[in-house]
Amino acid sequence: MEKAEVITVSDLFKSFGENHVLRDFNLKVYEGENLVVLGKSGSGKSVLIKCIINLIRPDSGKIVVLGKDMGLLDQDELDRLRADVGFLFQSNALYDSMTVRQNLLFPLRRHWSRVDRDQRAEQAVREALEDVGLAHTLHMMPAELSGGMKKRVALARTLILRPKVILYDEPTTGLDPITSREISELIVKVQQKYKTAAVIISHDLNCIRLTSNRVVMLLDGRCYADDTYDNLIQSKDPRIRSFFD
């Protein structure tokens, strides 16, 4: 049985002045898969996922997320949809003045009804931290955490609302190789446990190899290639080869 599409991007254009970042870009993401978008720095990868969640408005084109046309949603509808779409920022976006516990409680305040009435918020926080192996950090401040721990806490905050889709923006940037592998393995664990679909923005080849079910290559603002990691590394196309040589 063919899996359902959870994200569909059609004929997407986005420019900043004379810089044409996305040009007739097309993409499909299916339920339960990890799709990696690979591209050089400045190629438009982060712009793409910010367009998907409507943090950036595209110039033209259509984006459908979980059956909803993003261009037709009002603010209330958009807020409700975003509860089903987790976004892991490259910077982690933790609140420095809040403890880990308070950081995780924050999204529940906006979407309290999404937590089962029989499940206490404190239990939800503890379970999310256990998912990322950081139950002991409950009362720590972000300044007390390593880079890898901050990334895990940010992911726990994303998981607390049990999203159907997760968008990862360069999840291993700035991390050492061992921590990068741990984060990549955690992304796969989340996919397997919660059956989430994900779009992963990365140029870290080890992360891509470990996490991807499928890889889309973004070149010149378009989807230049769409295949598995194993097939792409065997490509004879010099533009594809340039990413792996």
C-alpha beads as a LAMMPS data file, in Angstrom:
LAMMPS data file: protein, C-alpha beads

245 atoms
244 bonds

1 atom types
1 bond types

-500.0 500.0 xlo xhi
-500.0 500.0 ylo yhi
-500.0 500.0 zlo zhi

Masses

1 110.0

Atoms # bond

1 1 1 0.000 0.000 0.000
2 1 1 1.333 3.405 -0.978
3 1 1 2.001 5.669 1.980
4 1 1 0.148 8.953 2.336
5 1 1 1.839 12.262 1.622
6 1 1 2.321 14.380 4.752
7 1 1 4.060 17.271 2.968
8 1 1 3.675 18.303 -0.659
9 1 1 5.595 21.265 -2.085
10 1 1 4.594 22.297 -5.590
11 1 1 6.192 24.881 -7.913
12 1 1 7.748 26.828 -5.031
13 1 1 9.514 30.121 -5.702
14 1 1 11.251 32.327 -3.143
15 1 1 13.590 35.257 -3.773
16 1 1 15.270 37.851 -1.602
17 1 1 15.836 40.785 -3.901
18 1 1 17.944 39.527 -6.800
19 1 1 18.824 36.315 -4.943
20 1 1 16.544 33.613 -6.361
21 1 1 16.759 30.953 -3.637
22 1 1 14.012 28.527 -4.650
23 1 1 12.987 28.183 -8.294
24 1 1 10.124 25.872 -9.160
25 1 1 11.017 23.544 -6.278
26 1 1 8.928 20.382 -5.828
27 1 1 8.974 17.886 -2.995
28 1 1 6.890 15.074 -1.497
29 1 1 7.357 13.612 1.992
30 1 1 5.548 10.426 2.956
31 1 1 4.306 9.282 6.340
32 1 1 6.914 7.576 8.491
33 1 1 9.957 8.479 6.380
34 1 1 13.040 10.533 7.126
35 1 1 13.786 12.702 4.122
36 1 1 17.045 14.647 4.016
37 1 1 17.453 17.817 1.972
38 1 1 21.114 18.112 0.984
39 1 1 22.627 21.275 -0.431
40 1 1 25.558 23.622 -0.166
41 1 1 25.610 26.485 2.335
42 1 1 23.295 29.248 1.163
43 1 1 21.465 26.990 -1.267
44 1 1 18.077 27.554 0.377
45 1 1 17.695 24.478 2.604
46 1 1 16.691 26.384 5.731
47 1 1 14.519 28.745 3.701
48 1 1 12.661 25.698 2.404
49 1 1 11.679 24.297 5.801
50 1 1 10.778 27.751 7.086
51 1 1 8.458 28.077 4.078
52 1 1 6.966 24.665 4.893
53 1 1 5.950 25.822 8.384
54 1 1 5.096 29.338 7.142
55 1 1 7.804 31.158 9.076
56 1 1 8.742 32.568 5.657
57 1 1 6.111 33.296 3.020
58 1 1 6.970 31.943 -0.436
59 1 1 6.569 34.208 -3.439
60 1 1 4.471 31.619 -5.243
61 1 1 3.706 27.928 -5.246
62 1 1 1.690 25.648 -3.002
63 1 1 2.587 23.857 0.235
64 1 1 0.256 21.252 1.747
65 1 1 1.086 19.927 5.223
66 1 1 -0.996 17.129 6.755
67 1 1 -3.715 17.854 4.230
68 1 1 -3.826 21.610 4.893
69 1 1 -2.961 24.233 2.272
70 1 1 -0.583 26.512 4.196
71 1 1 -1.464 29.516 2.063
72 1 1 -5.135 29.355 3.065
73 1 1 -4.799 29.064 6.861
74 1 1 -5.612 31.887 9.237
75 1 1 -3.430 32.411 12.321
76 1 1 -5.526 30.186 14.616
77 1 1 -5.545 27.367 12.071
78 1 1 -1.811 27.768 11.552
79 1 1 -1.146 27.594 15.300
80 1 1 -3.173 24.381 15.580
81 1 1 -1.310 22.819 12.659
82 1 1 2.056 23.787 14.100
83 1 1 1.248 21.683 17.170
84 1 1 1.436 18.665 14.834
85 1 1 4.699 19.825 13.226
86 1 1 7.745 19.943 15.476
87 1 1 10.593 22.283 14.510
88 1 1 14.093 21.692 15.856
89 1 1 15.970 24.956 15.324
90 1 1 19.672 24.919 14.492
91 1 1 20.241 27.224 17.486
92 1 1 18.009 25.016 19.715
93 1 1 16.039 28.147 20.756
94 1 1 15.961 27.268 24.459
95 1 1 14.993 30.014 26.891
96 1 1 18.152 30.790 28.864
97 1 1 16.243 32.119 31.873
98 1 1 14.175 28.938 32.251
99 1 1 15.127 25.537 33.643
100 1 1 14.906 22.481 31.409
101 1 1 11.573 21.645 33.051
102 1 1 10.213 25.130 32.380
103 1 1 11.403 25.019 28.762
104 1 1 9.453 21.795 28.209
105 1 1 6.354 23.050 29.981
106 1 1 6.240 26.154 27.778
107 1 1 4.620 24.560 24.668
108 1 1 2.063 22.802 26.876
109 1 1 0.742 26.161 28.046
110 1 1 -0.284 27.001 24.482
111 1 1 -1.547 23.536 23.597
112 1 1 -2.687 22.197 26.953
113 1 1 -5.625 20.329 25.456
114 1 1 -3.217 18.209 23.435
115 1 1 -2.037 16.463 26.599
116 1 1 -4.311 13.612 27.651
117 1 1 -6.521 14.791 30.482
118 1 1 -5.385 11.854 32.612
119 1 1 -1.720 12.645 32.062
120 1 1 -0.142 15.275 34.226
121 1 1 2.084 17.835 32.541
122 1 1 4.942 16.930 34.852
123 1 1 4.730 13.332 33.701
124 1 1 4.791 14.461 30.071
125 1 1 7.969 16.454 30.771
126 1 1 9.679 13.516 32.440
127 1 1 8.730 11.129 29.651
128 1 1 10.026 13.508 26.984
129 1 1 13.348 13.828 28.811
130 1 1 13.565 10.059 29.237
131 1 1 13.076 9.701 25.465
132 1 1 16.283 11.669 24.903
133 1 1 18.202 10.172 27.831
134 1 1 18.268 13.323 29.964
135 1 1 15.868 12.697 32.855
136 1 1 18.529 13.965 35.284
137 1 1 18.576 17.462 33.731
138 1 1 15.074 18.428 34.885
139 1 1 16.153 21.339 37.099
140 1 1 19.286 22.376 35.202
141 1 1 19.655 25.639 33.299
142 1 1 20.601 25.700 29.589
143 1 1 23.972 27.274 30.483
144 1 1 24.822 24.111 32.431
145 1 1 24.293 21.862 29.403
146 1 1 26.752 20.813 26.716
147 1 1 25.948 21.440 23.053
148 1 1 24.718 17.895 22.582
149 1 1 22.576 18.061 25.716
150 1 1 20.971 21.305 24.541
151 1 1 20.113 19.622 21.251
152 1 1 18.519 16.710 23.116
153 1 1 16.502 19.027 25.370
154 1 1 15.303 20.961 22.317
155 1 1 14.209 17.672 20.760
156 1 1 12.437 16.681 23.990
157 1 1 10.539 19.978 23.870
158 1 1 9.552 19.184 20.289
159 1 1 8.415 15.661 21.213
160 1 1 6.259 16.704 24.156
161 1 1 3.318 17.524 21.872
162 1 1 3.731 14.225 19.976
163 1 1 4.031 15.815 16.516
164 1 1 3.282 13.862 13.354
165 1 1 6.070 15.607 11.428
166 1 1 9.405 16.979 12.642
167 1 1 11.553 19.500 10.776
168 1 1 15.246 19.348 11.729
169 1 1 17.405 22.330 10.753
170 1 1 21.072 21.216 10.687
171 1 1 20.715 19.012 13.802
172 1 1 24.427 18.149 14.070
173 1 1 26.037 21.495 13.202
174 1 1 28.691 22.521 15.731
175 1 1 28.793 19.142 17.457
176 1 1 31.796 16.838 17.732
177 1 1 31.703 13.597 15.685
178 1 1 30.691 11.354 18.604
179 1 1 27.860 13.659 19.706
180 1 1 26.771 14.111 16.087
181 1 1 26.415 10.358 15.741
182 1 1 24.431 10.181 18.998
183 1 1 22.019 12.865 17.763
184 1 1 21.663 11.093 14.406
185 1 1 20.888 7.812 16.162
186 1 1 18.364 9.620 18.356
187 1 1 16.591 10.976 15.261
188 1 1 16.211 7.402 14.003
189 1 1 14.997 6.243 17.431
190 1 1 12.314 8.953 17.432
191 1 1 11.198 7.921 13.938
192 1 1 10.934 4.273 14.948
193 1 1 9.185 4.873 18.283
194 1 1 6.657 7.517 17.217
195 1 1 6.351 6.728 13.480
196 1 1 7.006 10.376 12.673
197 1 1 7.870 11.741 9.271
198 1 1 10.776 14.164 9.150
199 1 1 12.513 16.631 6.885
200 1 1 16.167 16.876 7.883
201 1 1 18.265 19.750 6.574
202 1 1 21.921 18.765 6.615
203 1 1 25.249 18.719 4.820
204 1 1 26.750 16.300 7.399
205 1 1 27.279 13.144 5.334
206 1 1 27.418 10.861 8.375
207 1 1 24.120 12.265 9.650
208 1 1 22.587 11.839 6.204
209 1 1 23.818 8.260 5.898
210 1 1 22.499 7.298 9.321
211 1 1 19.118 9.043 9.272
212 1 1 17.840 9.162 5.707
213 1 1 15.367 6.921 3.965
214 1 1 15.547 9.252 0.986
215 1 1 17.713 12.217 -0.020
216 1 1 16.701 15.229 -2.106
217 1 1 19.523 17.320 -3.529
218 1 1 18.839 21.061 -3.746
219 1 1 20.809 22.718 -6.530
220 1 1 20.111 26.025 -8.289
221 1 1 16.888 26.327 -6.314
222 1 1 15.460 23.094 -7.714
223 1 1 15.206 19.446 -6.780
224 1 1 18.188 18.181 -8.755
225 1 1 18.137 14.579 -7.505
226 1 1 15.844 12.389 -5.410
227 1 1 17.134 8.971 -4.374
228 1 1 18.567 6.921 -1.535
229 1 1 21.922 7.823 -0.019
230 1 1 23.452 4.570 -1.274
231 1 1 22.367 5.249 -4.850
232 1 1 23.500 8.880 -4.811
233 1 1 27.034 8.068 -3.637
234 1 1 27.383 5.771 -6.650
235 1 1 26.187 8.410 -9.126
236 1 1 28.470 9.356 -12.025
237 1 1 26.893 12.816 -12.299
238 1 1 29.708 15.279 -11.497
239 1 1 27.358 17.699 -9.723
240 1 1 26.158 14.923 -7.423
241 1 1 29.666 13.532 -7.014
242 1 1 30.879 16.934 -5.782
243 1 1 28.974 16.412 -2.522
244 1 1 30.666 13.099 -1.788
245 1 1 34.235 13.467 -3.108

Bonds

1 1 1 2
2 1 2 3
3 1 3 4
4 1 4 5
5 1 5 6
6 1 6 7
7 1 7 8
8 1 8 9
9 1 9 10
10 1 10 11
11 1 11 12
12 1 12 13
13 1 13 14
14 1 14 15
15 1 15 16
16 1 16 17
17 1 17 18
18 1 18 19
19 1 19 20
20 1 20 21
21 1 21 22
22 1 22 23
23 1 23 24
24 1 24 25
25 1 25 26
26 1 26 27
27 1 27 28
28 1 28 29
29 1 29 30
30 1 30 31
31 1 31 32
32 1 32 33
33 1 33 34
34 1 34 35
35 1 35 36
36 1 36 37
37 1 37 38
38 1 38 39
39 1 39 40
40 1 40 41
41 1 41 42
42 1 42 43
43 1 43 44
44 1 44 45
45 1 45 46
46 1 46 47
47 1 47 48
48 1 48 49
49 1 49 50
50 1 50 51
51 1 51 52
52 1 52 53
53 1 53 54
54 1 54 55
55 1 55 56
56 1 56 57
57 1 57 58
58 1 58 59
59 1 59 60
60 1 60 61
61 1 61 62
62 1 62 63
63 1 63 64
64 1 64 65
65 1 65 66
66 1 66 67
67 1 67 68
68 1 68 69
69 1 69 70
70 1 70 71
71 1 71 72
72 1 72 73
73 1 73 74
74 1 74 75
75 1 75 76
76 1 76 77
77 1 77 78
78 1 78 79
79 1 79 80
80 1 80 81
81 1 81 82
82 1 82 83
83 1 83 84
84 1 84 85
85 1 85 86
86 1 86 87
87 1 87 88
88 1 88 89
89 1 89 90
90 1 90 91
91 1 91 92
92 1 92 93
93 1 93 94
94 1 94 95
95 1 95 96
96 1 96 97
97 1 97 98
98 1 98 99
99 1 99 100
100 1 100 101
101 1 101 102
102 1 102 103
103 1 103 104
104 1 104 105
105 1 105 106
106 1 106 107
107 1 107 108
108 1 108 109
109 1 109 110
110 1 110 111
111 1 111 112
112 1 112 113
113 1 113 114
114 1 114 115
115 1 115 116
116 1 116 117
117 1 117 118
118 1 118 119
119 1 119 120
120 1 120 121
121 1 121 122
122 1 122 123
123 1 123 124
124 1 124 125
125 1 125 126
126 1 126 127
127 1 127 128
128 1 128 129
129 1 129 130
130 1 130 131
131 1 131 132
132 1 132 133
133 1 133 134
134 1 134 135
135 1 135 136
136 1 136 137
137 1 137 138
138 1 138 139
139 1 139 140
140 1 140 141
141 1 141 142
142 1 142 143
143 1 143 144
144 1 144 145
145 1 145 146
146 1 146 147
147 1 147 148
148 1 148 149
149 1 149 150
150 1 150 151
151 1 151 152
152 1 152 153
153 1 153 154
154 1 154 155
155 1 155 156
156 1 156 157
157 1 157 158
158 1 158 159
159 1 159 160
160 1 160 161
161 1 161 162
162 1 162 163
163 1 163 164
164 1 164 165
165 1 165 166
166 1 166 167
167 1 167 168
168 1 168 169
169 1 169 170
170 1 170 171
171 1 171 172
172 1 172 173
173 1 173 174
174 1 174 175
175 1 175 176
176 1 176 177
177 1 177 178
178 1 178 179
179 1 179 180
180 1 180 181
181 1 181 182
182 1 182 183
183 1 183 184
184 1 184 185
185 1 185 186
186 1 186 187
187 1 187 188
188 1 188 189
189 1 189 190
190 1 190 191
191 1 191 192
192 1 192 193
193 1 193 194
194 1 194 195
195 1 195 196
196 1 196 197
197 1 197 198
198 1 198 199
199 1 199 200
200 1 200 201
201 1 201 202
202 1 202 203
203 1 203 204
204 1 204 205
205 1 205 206
206 1 206 207
207 1 207 208
208 1 208 209
209 1 209 210
210 1 210 211
211 1 211 212
212 1 212 213
213 1 213 214
214 1 214 215
215 1 215 216
216 1 216 217
217 1 217 218
218 1 218 219
219 1 219 220
220 1 220 221
221 1 221 222
222 1 222 223
223 1 223 224
224 1 224 225
225 1 225 226
226 1 226 227
227 1 227 228
228 1 228 229
229 1 229 230
230 1 230 231
231 1 231 232
232 1 232 233
233 1 233 234
234 1 234 235
235 1 235 236
236 1 236 237
237 1 237 238
238 1 238 239
239 1 239 240
240 1 240 241
241 1 241 242
242 1 242 243
243 1 243 244
244 1 244 245
